[in-house]
Amino acid sequence: MADEVLERYPRLHALVNNAGVGFGPPGGAREVSADGIELRFAVNHLASYLLARRLAERLVACAPARIVQVASVGQLALDRADPFTERHYNGVTAYRRSKLAQVMASFDLAADLVGTGVSVNAVHPATLMDTAMVRAAGQPPTSTVEEGADAVWRLLTDPALDGVSGHYFDGTKDAQPDPQADDPAARAWLRQLSDSLVAR
């Protein structure tokens, strides 16, 4: 996908990473990607990690530009001894860990891009939007897709957010993620792990 975007679009001013795998059905079995990586970690974190890093140079060349990582308020600290939730697996735990990984990687990329004119922010767009992901988990929707889209669109377009980078938003409010996101050592460990996985 990154190759195709770079070939087709000489100008690039925005990237929204929104693809995701939810909790799965209650009691669902652990799933892995084609590369053998726990599926939620692979899709929710690694895919957006790699795509953002592959497109960063083009975004910098076209700055000002913005990257928005669609994350979740449902976050859980990663376990260094079990990063792929192989022990005591359940979809909710895997999902929450993958979404915190996405926020941590957003903070890292924002730090790398300071002074380039490219901002990177993560957002929990809305709680339990009326999506297939939420319905598959057996959860009743409490928000509309439009509410979530509005929160993402604001991060992409609001002039008041010019220069705002390295933040996590809950809807339209600047918020605090899980404390692990602010731990430089934890972020460095995750980055090393992520780089080793995408290099395979």
TORPA-4810 file (N, C-alpha, C, O; in nm, 3 decimals):
<nodes>
NODE_1_0.083_-0.120_0.000_0.000_0.000_0.000_0.087_0.126_0.000_0.060_0.221_-0.073_M
NODE_2_0.191_0.125_0.082_0.279_0.242_0.086_0.343_0.265_-0.050_0.353_0.379_-0.096_A
NODE_3_0.386_0.158_-0.116_0.445_0.172_-0.249_0.346_0.235_-0.346_0.382_0.322_-0.426_D
NODE_4_0.221_0.190_-0.339_0.119_0.242_-0.431_0.090_0.389_-0.404_0.079_0.468_-0.498_E
NODE_5_0.078_0.427_-0.277_0.054_0.567_-0.244_0.169_0.655_-0.292_0.146_0.760_-0.352_V
NODE_6_0.291_0.612_-0.267_0.407_0.692_-0.308_0.416_0.704_-0.460_0.460_0.807_-0.511_L
NODE_7_0.375_0.600_-0.531_0.379_0.605_-0.677_0.268_0.694_-0.734_0.290_0.765_-0.832_E
NODE_8_0.151_0.690_-0.674_0.035_0.758_-0.731_0.020_0.903_-0.686_-0.041_0.983_-0.757_R
NODE_9_0.074_0.937_-0.570_0.045_1.069_-0.512_0.174_1.144_-0.479_0.234_1.122_-0.374_Y
NODE_10_0.216_1.233_-0.568_0.336_1.312_-0.540_0.315_1.412_-0.426_0.412_1.456_-0.363_P
NODE_11_0.190_1.447_-0.398_0.158_1.537_-0.287_0.076_1.461_-0.185_-0.021_1.393_-0.219_R
NODE_12_0.116_1.474_-0.059_0.045_1.404_0.047_0.047_1.492_0.171_0.153_1.529_0.221_L
NODE_13_-0.072_1.527_0.219_-0.083_1.619_0.333_-0.153_1.558_0.454_-0.158_1.620_0.560_H
NODE_14_-0.208_1.438_0.438_-0.281_1.379_0.549_-0.276_1.227_0.542_-0.280_1.168_0.434_A
NODE_15_-0.265_1.166_0.659_-0.273_1.021_0.671_-0.358_0.991_0.794_-0.328_1.036_0.904_L
NODE_16_-0.464_0.914_0.773_-0.547_0.867_0.884_-0.539_0.715_0.887_-0.581_0.648_0.794_V
NODE_17_-0.484_0.663_0.994_-0.477_0.518_1.011_-0.597_0.475_1.095_-0.603_0.499_1.216_N
NODE_18_-0.694_0.411_1.028_-0.820_0.378_1.093_-0.854_0.229_1.087_-0.950_0.185_1.151_N
NODE_19_-0.776_0.150_1.012_-0.806_0.007_1.004_-0.788_-0.057_1.140_-0.694_-0.024_1.213_A
NODE_20_-0.878_-0.147_1.175_-0.864_-0.209_1.306_-0.942_-0.339_1.317_-1.038_-0.362_1.245_G
NODE_21_-0.896_-0.423_1.410_-0.965_-0.546_1.445_-1.010_-0.530_1.590_-0.930_-0.497_1.677_V
NODE_22_-1.138_-0.555_1.614_-1.194_-0.535_1.748_-1.171_-0.652_1.841_-1.078_-0.731_1.822_G
NODE_23_-1.258_-0.663_1.942_-1.245_-0.766_2.044_-1.265_-0.907_1.986_-1.210_-1.005_2.037_F
NODE_24_-1.344_-0.915_1.880_-1.387_-1.046_1.833_-1.506_-1.093_1.914_-1.546_-1.027_2.010_G
NODE_25_-1.564_-1.207_1.877_-1.679_-1.258_1.952_-1.637_-1.301_2.093_-1.524_-1.345_2.113_P
NODE_26_-1.726_-1.289_2.189_-1.692_-1.334_2.325_-1.642_-1.478_2.325_-1.706_-1.567_2.268_P
NODE_27_-1.527_-1.500_2.389_-1.471_-1.634_2.394_-1.401_-1.679_2.268_-1.364_-1.796_2.255_G
NODE_28_-1.382_-1.586_2.173_-1.318_-1.621_2.046_-1.174_-1.666_2.064_-1.107_-1.625_2.159_G
NODE_29_-1.128_-1.750_1.972_-0.993_-1.804_1.979_-0.891_-1.699_1.937_-0.923_-1.606_1.863_A
NODE_30_-0.768_-1.716_1.983_-0.657_-1.629_1.945_-0.633_-1.645_1.794_-0.634_-1.756_1.741_R
NODE_31_-0.611_-1.532_1.726_-0.588_-1.532_1.582_-0.452_-1.471_1.553_-0.402_-1.388_1.629_E
NODE_32_-0.392_-1.514_1.441_-0.264_-1.457_1.399_-0.274_-1.411_1.254_-0.358_-1.459_1.177_V
NODE_33_-0.187_-1.318_1.219_-0.181_-1.269_1.081_-0.110_-1.371_0.992_-0.063_-1.475_1.039_S
NODE_34_-0.104_-1.341_0.863_-0.034_-1.428_0.770_0.114_-1.442_0.806_0.179_-1.539_0.769_A
NODE_35_0.167_-1.343_0.881_0.307_-1.348_0.924_0.323_-1.416_1.059_0.434_-1.422_1.112_D
NODE_36_0.214_-1.467_1.116_0.222_-1.537_1.242_0.224_-1.448_1.365_0.260_-1.493_1.474_G
NODE_37_0.184_-1.321_1.349_0.181_-1.225_1.460_0.038_-1.214_1.510_-0.056_-1.213_1.431_I
NODE_38_0.020_-1.205_1.641_-0.114_-1.191_1.697_-0.190_-1.085_1.618_-0.140_-0.974_1.598_E
NODE_39_-0.310_-1.118_1.574_-0.379_-1.039_1.472_-0.408_-0.895_1.514_-0.390_-0.804_1.434_L
NODE_40_-0.451_-0.874_1.637_-0.483_-0.737_1.679_-0.358_-0.650_1.688_-0.361_-0.533_1.652_R
NODE_41_-0.249_-0.708_1.736_-0.122_-0.636_1.740_-0.076_-0.603_1.597_-0.028_-0.493_1.571_F
NODE_42_-0.091_-0.698_1.507_-0.046_-0.679_1.369_-0.126_-0.570_1.297_-0.068_-0.483_1.233_A
NODE_43_-0.258_-0.575_1.309_-0.342_-0.481_1.234_-0.351_-0.345_1.304_-0.330_-0.241_1.241_V
NODE_44_-0.381_-0.347_1.434_-0.408_-0.222_1.504_-0.282_-0.141_1.530_-0.286_-0.018_1.533_N
NODE_45_-0.169_-0.208_1.549_-0.045_-0.136_1.576_0.054_-0.143_1.460_0.090_-0.040_1.403_H
NODE_46_0.099_-0.263_1.425_0.210_-0.273_1.329_0.178_-0.215_1.192_0.263_-0.150_1.131_L
NODE_47_0.057_-0.237_1.144_0.022_-0.186_1.011_0.030_-0.034_1.007_0.088_0.023_0.914_A
NODE_48_-0.028_0.033_1.107_-0.023_0.180_1.108_0.118_0.229_1.138_0.160_0.333_1.086_S
NODE_49_0.192_0.155_1.219_0.332_0.190_1.249_0.413_0.193_1.120_0.482_0.291_1.090_Y
NODE_50_0.405_0.085_1.044_0.484_0.075_0.922_0.438_0.175_0.816_0.521_0.239_0.751_L
NODE_51_0.307_0.187_0.798_0.257_0.279_0.695_0.297_0.423_0.725_0.341_0.495_0.635_L
NODE_52_0.282_0.466_0.848_0.318_0.603_0.883_0.467_0.628_0.863_0.506_0.734_0.814_A
NODE_53_0.548_0.533_0.900_0.694_0.551_0.884_0.734_0.548_0.737_0.824_0.621_0.695_R
NODE_54_0.668_0.464_0.658_0.699_0.460_0.514_0.658_0.589_0.443_0.724_0.630_0.347_R
NODE_55_0.550_0.653_0.489_0.500_0.773_0.421_0.552_0.902_0.483_0.525_1.010_0.431_L
NODE_56_0.625_0.893_0.592_0.666_1.014_0.665_0.749_1.107_0.578_0.730_1.229_0.583_A
NODE_57_0.840_1.053_0.500_0.926_1.139_0.418_0.844_1.220_0.317_0.871_1.338_0.295_E
NODE_58_0.744_1.158_0.256_0.658_1.229_0.160_0.576_1.336_0.232_0.560_1.446_0.180_R
NODE_59_0.525_1.305_0.349_0.448_1.403_0.426_0.536_1.521_0.466_0.491_1.636_0.461_L
NODE_60_0.659_1.495_0.505_0.751_1.603_0.541_0.778_1.691_0.420_0.782_1.813_0.431_V
NODE_61_0.797_1.630_0.305_0.824_1.706_0.182_0.706_1.794_0.143_0.724_1.894_0.075_A
NODE_62_0.586_1.757_0.186_0.465_1.831_0.150_0.409_1.912_0.267_0.298_1.964_0.259_C
NODE_63_0.484_1.922_0.374_0.436_1.991_0.495_0.390_2.132_0.463_0.444_2.198_0.374_A
NODE_64_0.288_2.180_0.539_0.230_2.119_0.659_0.145_1.997_0.625_0.076_1.991_0.523_P
NODE_65_0.152_1.900_0.717_0.077_1.775_0.700_0.042_1.721_0.838_0.102_1.759_0.938_A
NODE_66_-0.055_1.631_0.841_-0.101_1.575_0.968_-0.122_1.425_0.957_-0.172_1.374_0.856_R
NODE_67_-0.082_1.356_1.062_-0.109_1.213_1.077_-0.202_1.196_1.196_-0.178_1.249_1.304_I
NODE_68_-0.309_1.121_1.175_-0.403_1.091_1.282_-0.412_0.940_1.297_-0.444_0.869_1.202_V
NODE_69_-0.383_0.893_1.417_-0.392_0.750_1.448_-0.522_0.729_1.526_-0.539_0.782_1.636_Q
NODE_70_-0.613_0.653_1.469_-0.740_0.626_1.535_-0.719_0.514_1.636_-0.710_0.396_1.600_V
NODE_71_-0.711_0.552_1.762_-0.680_0.460_1.870_-0.806_0.430_1.951_-0.916_0.422_1.896_A
NODE_72_-0.789_0.414_2.080_-0.903_0.381_2.165_-0.874_0.422_2.308_-0.759_0.422_2.352_S
NODE_73_-0.980_0.455_2.380_-0.967_0.481_2.523_-0.945_0.350_2.599_-0.897_0.350_2.712_V
NODE_74_-0.980_0.239_2.536_-0.960_0.108_2.596_-0.816_0.064_2.581_-0.781_-0.002_2.483_G
NODE_75_-0.731_0.101_2.676_-0.587_0.074_2.668_-0.544_-0.013_2.786_-0.601_-0.005_2.895_Q
NODE_76_-0.443_-0.094_2.763_-0.388_-0.179_2.868_-0.238_-0.190_2.848_-0.191_-0.211_2.737_L
NODE_77_-0.163_-0.174_2.957_-0.017_-0.179_2.949_0.030_-0.310_2.884_-0.024_-0.417_2.911_A
NODE_78_0.131_-0.297_2.800_0.188_-0.415_2.735_0.275_-0.491_2.835_0.338_-0.432_2.922_L
NODE_79_0.276_-0.622_2.820_0.355_-0.711_2.903_0.479_-0.749_2.824_0.469_-0.820_2.723_D
NODE_80_0.596_-0.704_2.868_0.718_-0.733_2.792_0.744_-0.883_2.782_0.804_-0.929_2.685_R
NODE_81_0.700_-0.957_2.881_0.721_-1.102_2.879_0.620_-1.174_2.790_0.636_-1.293_2.761_A
NODE_82_0.516_-1.104_2.748_0.411_-1.166_2.667_0.349_-1.062_2.575_0.229_-1.034_2.585_D
NODE_83_0.428_-1.004_2.484_0.376_-0.892_2.404_0.264_-0.931_2.308_0.189_-0.844_2.263_P
NODE_84_0.252_-1.059_2.276_0.152_-1.102_2.178_0.037_-1.178_2.244_-0.036_-1.252_2.178_F
NODE_85_0.022_-1.158_2.373_-0.091_-1.215_2.448_-0.108_-1.364_2.418_-0.215_-1.410_2.379_T
NODE_86_-0.001_-1.437_2.436_-0.007_-1.582_2.416_-0.060_-1.653_2.540_-0.119_-1.761_2.529_E
NODE_87_-0.040_-1.594_2.657_-0.089_-1.655_2.781_-0.222_-1.591_2.819_-0.239_-1.470_2.809_R
NODE_88_-0.314_-1.672_2.863_-0.444_-1.624_2.912_-0.510_-1.532_2.808_-0.558_-1.423_2.842_H
NODE_89_-0.512_-1.575_2.683_-0.562_-1.490_2.576_-0.710_-1.459_2.589_-0.790_-1.546_2.622_Y
NODE_90_-0.744_-1.334_2.564_-0.881_-1.298_2.527_-0.874_-1.176_2.437_-0.780_-1.096_2.445_N
NODE_91_-0.973_-1.162_2.353_-0.970_-1.057_2.251_-0.968_-0.917_2.308_-0.908_-0.827_2.250_G
NODE_92_-1.034_-0.896_2.422_-1.037_-0.763_2.482_-0.896_-0.722_2.526_-0.853_-0.610_2.500_V
NODE_93_-0.825_-0.813_2.592_-0.688_-0.783_2.636_-0.599_-0.754_2.517_-0.524_-0.656_2.518_T
NODE_94_-0.605_-0.838_2.415_-0.521_-0.817_2.296_-0.553_-0.684_2.228_-0.462_-0.612_2.187_A
NODE_95_-0.680_-0.654_2.217_-0.721_-0.527_2.156_-0.667_-0.409_2.235_-0.609_-0.317_2.178_Y
NODE_96_-0.686_-0.410_2.366_-0.646_-0.296_2.448_-0.495_-0.276_2.445_-0.448_-0.162_2.442_R
NODE_97_-0.419_-0.385_2.445_-0.274_-0.372_2.436_-0.232_-0.316_2.301_-0.143_-0.231_2.293_R
NODE_98_-0.296_-0.362_2.195_-0.261_-0.314_2.061_-0.291_-0.165_2.045_-0.217_-0.094_1.978_S
NODE_99_-0.399_-0.120_2.107_-0.435_0.021_2.094_-0.343_0.111_2.176_-0.316_0.224_2.136_K
NODE_100_-0.296_0.062_2.290_-0.196_0.140_2.363_-0.066_0.144_2.283_0.001_0.248_2.279_L
NODE_101_-0.028_0.033_2.221_0.092_0.032_2.137_0.081_0.137_2.028_0.180_0.203_1.995_A
NODE_102_-0.037_0.153_1.972_-0.058_0.253_1.867_-0.037_0.394_1.921_0.024_0.477_1.853_Q
NODE_103_-0.085_0.421_2.040_-0.065_0.554_2.100_0.083_0.576_2.130_0.135_0.684_2.102_V
NODE_104_0.150_0.477_2.185_0.293_0.488_2.216_0.374_0.517_2.090_0.463_0.603_2.091_M
NODE_105_0.343_0.447_1.983_0.414_0.468_1.856_0.385_0.606_1.799_0.471_0.667_1.735_A
NODE_106_0.264_0.656_1.821_0.229_0.791_1.775_0.316_0.895_1.846_0.367_0.988_1.783_S
NODE_107_0.332_0.879_1.976_0.414_0.972_2.052_0.559_0.969_2.003_0.623_1.073_1.991_F
NODE_108_0.610_0.849_1.974_0.747_0.835_1.925_0.765_0.903_1.789_0.862_0.975_1.768_D
NODE_109_0.671_0.880_1.699_0.681_0.939_1.565_0.670_1.091_1.574_0.740_1.163_1.503_L
NODE_110_0.582_1.139_1.660_0.570_1.285_1.678_0.703_1.344_1.722_0.743_1.450_1.674_A
NODE_111_0.772_1.277_1.813_0.902_1.326_1.858_1.004_1.325_1.745_1.086_1.417_1.735_A
NODE_112_0.999_1.224_1.660_1.092_1.216_1.546_1.066_1.327_1.445_1.159_1.370_1.376_D
NODE_113_0.943_1.375_1.437_0.906_1.472_1.333_0.897_1.616_1.384_0.847_1.703_1.313_L
NODE_114_0.944_1.641_1.505_0.944_1.778_1.558_1.020_1.869_1.462_1.130_1.837_1.418_V
NODE_115_0.960_1.983_1.431_1.024_2.082_1.346_1.008_2.058_1.197_1.059_2.135_1.116_G
NODE_116_0.937_1.953_1.158_0.920_1.923_1.015_0.792_1.979_0.956_0.776_1.982_0.834_T
NODE_117_0.700_2.023_1.041_0.570_2.068_0.992_0.468_1.956_0.982_0.357_1.977_0.933_G
NODE_118_0.505_1.836_1.029_0.413_1.723_1.028_0.374_1.693_1.173_0.460_1.668_1.257_V
NODE_119_0.245_1.696_1.201_0.197_1.664_1.336_0.147_1.519_1.338_0.101_1.466_1.238_S
NODE_120_0.158_1.458_1.455_0.111_1.321_1.475_0.032_1.318_1.605_0.086_1.349_1.711_V
NODE_121_-0.094_1.280_1.597_-0.178_1.271_1.716_-0.260_1.143_1.711_-0.290_1.091_1.603_N
NODE_122_-0.295_1.094_1.828_-0.382_0.976_1.840_-0.515_1.020_1.898_-0.523_1.116_1.975_A
NODE_123_-0.621_0.949_1.860_-0.754_0.989_1.906_-0.842_0.867_1.931_-0.844_0.772_1.852_V
NODE_124_-0.913_0.872_2.041_-1.027_0.782_2.064_-1.146_0.859_2.009_-1.192_0.954_2.074_H
NODE_125_-1.199_0.822_1.892_-1.297_0.908_1.827_-1.431_0.917_1.899_-1.489_1.025_1.911_P
NODE_126_-1.480_0.803_1.946_-1.608_0.799_2.018_-1.621_0.659_2.077_-1.556_0.565_2.031_A
NODE_127_-1.705_0.646_2.177_-1.718_0.519_2.248_-1.824_0.430_2.185_-1.939_0.469_2.168_T
NODE_128_-1.781_0.307_2.151_-1.873_0.205_2.099_-1.962_0.260_1.988_-2.085_0.261_1.998_L
NODE_129_-1.896_0.307_1.882_-1.972_0.355_1.767_-2.050_0.240_1.702_-2.018_0.123_1.723_M
NODE_130_-2.149_0.274_1.626_-2.235_0.175_1.562_-2.163_0.118_1.439_-2.191_0.156_1.325_D
NODE_131_-2.068_0.026_1.466_-1.988_-0.035_1.360_-1.998_-0.186_1.368_-2.043_-0.242_1.468_T
NODE_132_-1.954_-0.252_1.261_-1.953_-0.399_1.259_-1.863_-0.453_1.370_-1.894_-0.557_1.429_A
NODE_133_-1.752_-0.384_1.398_-1.660_-0.427_1.503_-1.730_-0.433_1.639_-1.715_-0.530_1.713_M
NODE_134_-1.806_-0.331_1.669_-1.876_-0.325_1.798_-1.988_-0.429_1.803_-2.006_-0.496_1.904_V
NODE_135_-2.062_-0.441_1.694_-2.171_-0.539_1.691_-2.119_-0.682_1.703_-2.182_-0.765_1.768_R
NODE_136_-2.002_-0.711_1.641_-1.944_-0.845_1.648_-1.907_-0.882_1.791_-1.909_-1.000_1.829_A
NODE_137_-1.872_-0.781_1.871_-1.835_-0.807_2.010_-1.957_-0.820_2.101_-1.943_-0.844_2.221_A
NODE_138_-2.076_-0.803_2.044_-2.198_-0.814_2.123_-2.224_-0.693_2.209_-2.297_-0.702_2.309_G
NODE_139_-2.166_-0.578_2.172_-2.181_-0.455_2.250_-2.290_-0.368_2.189_-2.297_-0.355_2.067_Q
NODE_140_-2.375_-0.309_2.269_-2.472_-0.214_2.214_-2.403_-0.081_2.182_-2.331_-0.028_2.267_P
NODE_141_-2.423_-0.027_2.064_-2.360_0.101_2.030_-2.410_0.213_2.122_-2.527_0.218_2.160_P
NODE_142_-2.317_0.304_2.156_-2.353_0.420_2.237_-2.321_0.552_2.168_-2.359_0.658_2.216_T
NODE_143_-2.250_0.545_2.055_-2.214_0.666_1.979_-2.239_0.640_1.831_-2.250_0.525_1.787_S
NODE_144_-2.248_0.747_1.756_-2.266_0.733_1.612_-2.130_0.740_1.541_-2.033_0.793_1.594_T
NODE_145_-2.128_0.684_1.422_-2.008_0.693_1.339_-1.979_0.840_1.308_-1.863_0.880_1.299_V
NODE_146_-2.083_0.919_1.292_-2.064_1.061_1.261_-1.989_1.133_1.373_-1.906_1.219_1.346_E
NODE_147_-2.018_1.099_1.498_-1.946_1.160_1.611_-1.796_1.129_1.601_-1.712_1.216_1.621_E
NODE_148_-1.766_1.003_1.572_-1.626_0.965_1.558_-1.559_1.033_1.441_-1.445_1.078_1.451_G
NODE_149_-1.630_1.041_1.329_-1.574_1.106_1.211_-1.546_1.254_1.237_-1.446_1.309_1.191_A
NODE_150_-1.634_1.318_1.311_-1.614_1.460_1.343_-1.486_1.480_1.425_-1.413_1.577_1.403_D
NODE_151_-1.460_1.390_1.520_-1.340_1.403_1.604_-1.213_1.386_1.520_-1.116_1.458_1.539_A
NODE_152_-1.215_1.291_1.429_-1.099_1.269_1.341_-1.081_1.387_1.247_-0.969_1.435_1.227_V
NODE_153_-1.191_1.434_1.187_-1.185_1.545_1.092_-1.129_1.671_1.159_-1.054_1.746_1.097_W
NODE_154_-1.167_1.692_1.284_-1.116_1.808_1.358_-0.963_1.802_1.368_-0.895_1.903_1.348_R
NODE_155_-0.909_1.685_1.399_-0.764_1.674_1.411_-0.694_1.694_1.277_-0.579_1.736_1.273_L
NODE_156_-0.763_1.667_1.169_-0.705_1.685_1.037_-0.711_1.829_0.989_-0.622_1.872_0.916_L
NODE_157_-0.812_1.904_1.030_-0.840_2.031_0.962_-0.847_2.155_1.049_-0.838_2.266_0.997_T
NODE_158_-0.863_2.141_1.180_-0.885_2.258_1.264_-0.759_2.345_1.271_-0.656_2.298_1.318_D
NODE_159_-0.767_2.471_1.226_-0.649_2.558_1.234_-0.600_2.580_1.377_-0.482_2.609_1.398_P
NODE_160_-0.689_2.566_1.473_-0.648_2.583_1.613_-0.550_2.475_1.657_-0.483_2.490_1.760_A
NODE_161_-0.540_2.367_1.580_-0.449_2.257_1.615_-0.320_2.261_1.535_-0.242_2.165_1.539_L
NODE_162_-0.296_2.370_1.462_-0.168_2.384_1.392_-0.054_2.372_1.492_-0.051_2.442_1.594_D
NODE_163_0.038_2.284_1.464_0.155_2.269_1.551_0.132_2.181_1.672_0.226_2.154_1.747_G
NODE_164_0.009_2.135_1.694_-0.019_2.047_1.808_0.017_1.905_1.765_-0.039_1.852_1.670_V
NODE_165_0.111_1.844_1.836_0.159_1.712_1.798_0.201_1.635_1.922_0.238_1.693_2.024_S
NODE_166_0.193_1.502_1.912_0.231_1.419_2.024_0.127_1.416_2.134_0.161_1.399_2.252_G
NODE_167_-0.001_1.432_2.097_-0.109_1.434_2.194_-0.202_1.316_2.171_-0.206_1.257_2.063_H
NODE_168_-0.276_1.284_2.276_-0.383_1.185_2.269_-0.513_1.256_2.303_-0.522_1.327_2.403_Y
NODE_169_-0.613_1.237_2.219_-0.743_1.302_2.238_-0.849_1.197_2.263_-0.850_1.090_2.202_F
NODE_170_-0.939_1.229_2.354_-1.060_1.152_2.376_-1.172_1.233_2.314_-1.220_1.329_2.374_D
NODE_171_-1.214_1.195_2.194_-1.307_1.279_2.118_-1.236_1.408_2.081_-1.134_1.406_2.013_G
NODE_172_-1.290_1.519_2.126_-1.230_1.649_2.095_-1.149_1.704_2.212_-1.099_1.817_2.205_T
NODE_173_-1.135_1.626_2.319_-1.066_1.675_2.438_-0.926_1.617_2.449_-0.907_1.496_2.434_K
NODE_174_-0.828_1.702_2.476_-0.694_1.656_2.506_-0.701_1.570_2.632_-0.759_1.612_2.732_D
NODE_175_-0.644_1.450_2.628_-0.661_1.354_2.737_-0.530_1.285_2.770_-0.431_1.300_2.699_A
NODE_176_-0.530_1.211_2.878_-0.415_1.135_2.922_-0.434_0.987_2.886_-0.536_0.928_2.924_Q
NODE_177_-0.339_0.927_2.815_-0.348_0.784_2.788_-0.300_0.703_2.908_-0.268_0.760_3.013_P
NODE_178_-0.297_0.573_2.893_-0.238_0.486_2.995_-0.095_0.536_3.026_-0.024_0.576_2.934_D
NODE_179_-0.053_0.532_3.153_0.079_0.585_3.189_0.196_0.524_3.112_0.299_0.589_3.096_P
NODE_180_0.182_0.402_3.063_0.292_0.341_2.989_0.328_0.421_2.863_0.442_0.416_2.817_Q
NODE_181_0.232_0.495_2.810_0.259_0.575_2.690_0.359_0.685_2.717_0.427_0.731_2.625_A
NODE_182_0.369_0.729_2.841_0.462_0.836_2.877_0.595_0.783_2.931_0.676_0.861_2.981_D
NODE_183_0.617_0.653_2.922_0.739_0.590_2.972_0.838_0.575_2.857_0.817_0.490_2.770_D
NODE_184_0.946_0.655_2.854_1.041_0.647_2.742_1.102_0.508_2.724_1.124_0.464_2.611_P
NODE_185_1.129_0.440_2.834_1.188_0.307_2.824_1.090_0.208_2.761_1.130_0.125_2.679_A
NODE_186_0.964_0.218_2.798_0.863_0.129_2.739_0.845_0.158_2.590_0.830_0.066_2.510_A
NODE_187_0.847_0.286_2.555_0.833_0.321_2.413_0.954_0.272_2.333_0.940_0.226_2.220_R
NODE_188_1.073_0.283_2.391_1.194_0.236_2.321_1.188_0.084_2.300_1.225_0.034_2.194_A
NODE_189_1.141_0.012_2.403_1.126_-0.133_2.389_1.027_-0.167_2.279_1.053_-0.255_2.197_W
NODE_190_0.913_-0.098_2.277_0.811_-0.124_2.175_0.864_-0.093_2.036_0.837_-0.166_1.941_L
NODE_191_0.937_0.016_2.025_0.991_0.053_1.894_1.090_-0.052_1.843_1.087_-0.089_1.726_R
NODE_192_1.175_-0.100_1.931_1.270_-0.204_1.892_1.198_-0.331_1.849_1.233_-0.393_1.749_Q
NODE_193_1.095_-0.368_1.926_1.016_-0.485_1.890_0.947_-0.465_1.757_0.949_-0.554_1.671_L
NODE_194_0.886_-0.349_1.738_0.813_-0.322_1.613_0.905_-0.321_1.494_0.871_-0.377_1.390_S
NODE_195_1.021_-0.258_1.507_1.117_-0.256_1.396_1.164_-0.397_1.361_1.180_-0.429_1.243_D
NODE_196_1.185_-0.481_1.461_1.230_-0.618_1.433_1.120_-0.696_1.362_1.149_-0.780_1.277_S
NODE_197_0.995_-0.671_1.395_0.885_-0.743_1.332_0.864_-0.698_1.188_0.846_-0.782_1.100_L
NODE_198_0.865_-0.569_1.163_0.841_-0.522_1.025_0.960_-0.551_0.934_0.946_-0.554_0.811_V
NODE_199_1.076_-0.572_0.993_1.194_-0.605_0.911_1.191_-0.748_0.860_1.265_-0.784_0.768_A
NODE_200_1.106_-0.831_0.921_1.102_-0.972_0.880_1.053_-0.982_0.738_1.041_-1.092_0.684_R
</nodes>
